[in-house]
Amino acid sequence: MNRINFLTLTLICSVLTFSSCTNKKDEVKFEKDGGFYIYATINDSIKGRFVFDTGADGLYFDSAFLTRHNSIIKSDLDTARMCGAGSTGLKQVFLVKDTVKITVGNYTHVFTDSPILKLTDINGDNIAGIIGNEFIKNQILIIDNERSVLRIDTAVNSKLYETVIPFNYIDGRIYLPADLNIKENLTVTMNLEMDLGCPDAIILNSPYFKSLETQNILPKNRIDYTHLFGGALGGNSDGGEFRTSSIKLGNDIINNPIISFSKDTLGAFSNTKYDGLLGNEILNRYNFAIDYQGQKLYLTKNSKSKEPFKASLTGFYAIKRNDVATVNFICYQSEVYKNGLELGDSIVSINNKKVSEMTEKEFYNEMKQEGKEIKLTVKRDNKFIDIPFTLKYLL
């Protein structure tokens, strides 16, 4: 499980270009690391790396980015109240009231009333903010997950797609149905929010998960975790995962997925207006088009569609910033937790390799081989502690 961008959905309570005549200069490259990242130009001069998130509506800025680029703010800030995830209610945030022009490739949109959030603790240092659905307006977003490019168009050729799913577009969010097959002859229908900021396959909101748990129909084999947001609007978030038989999305059957769930009583995951989130662990397996005006999602499977769903290999997640990596997610059934790793620990080395001398990519790549023996050295209360464990999938 990749938790680097888990926040994006939580803050606010990427189709294959089939035609050879498509002009590639209209395509925009994106990056995937659990979440969905694009580079944009702000007010024709300032470059920034943004999360592109269908679970958001407008534009949101990172507070540290605005400190470095304070020319974006030209008038007094306003305030608003917003909800995050985890056990937290509404919180006051500052708003940039000025008009802000965002350009991605050849596409431009002007935003106002842009909230300021603390994103670096969750997304790392190289983050400018979040761009939501308002950027697309009434056009069509086309995503090629194999080539990692997107484009915005005015028409879609439905004959190029295997599955078409009508959706509801309400308050800047996309909601669509999916069937969860828990076991033979036991299927429930979910109303999910499509969220490109969510790294998981599906996350069930806590009321919906509790309703299924009360019926005693869920698999007994599951893992439990806590996610320490430490920034933005969210407090800690408690949840877990289980593996289920299949999911039906439109006419397509997705076998043996891992389903995440929330236990939070406050915040975005306590919402009863929809049942959960549809995230990138499923969406990455398709090239797709989102027709915002026609309210239809067009899907066709890509080469990733047969890849198995995998649970956490490490049992924890840490955000690398500068010389250390801070543990902000941990699974309680994991060996590393049982051997002493705690939320908030600062990892200073992996197998005697200093985190300060590793790139972010090198840090994560050090823990990707199943069966590998790992020794973490962490700093806690000014003491250094060695924690050994073996990389093993938890489900």
Secondary structure, 3 states (H helix, E strand, C coil): CCCCCCHHHHHCCCCCCCCCCCCHHHCEECEECCCEEEEEEECCCEEEEEEECCCCCCEEEEHHHHHHCHHHCCCCCEEEEEECCCCCCEEEEEEECCCEEEEECCEEEEECCEEEECCHHHHCCCCCEEECHHHCCCCEEEEECCCCEEEEECCCCHHHCCEEEECEEECCEEEEEEEEEEECCEEEEEEEEECCCCCCCEEECHHHHHHHHHCCCCCCCEEEEEECCCCCCCCCEEEEEEECCEEEECCEEEECCEEEEECCCCCHHHCCCCCEEECHHHHCCEEEEEECCCCEEEEEECCCCCCCCCCCCCCEEEEEECCEEEEEEEECCCHHHHCCCCCCCEEEEECCEEHHHCCHHHHHHCCCCCCCEEEEEEEECCEEEEEEEECCCCC
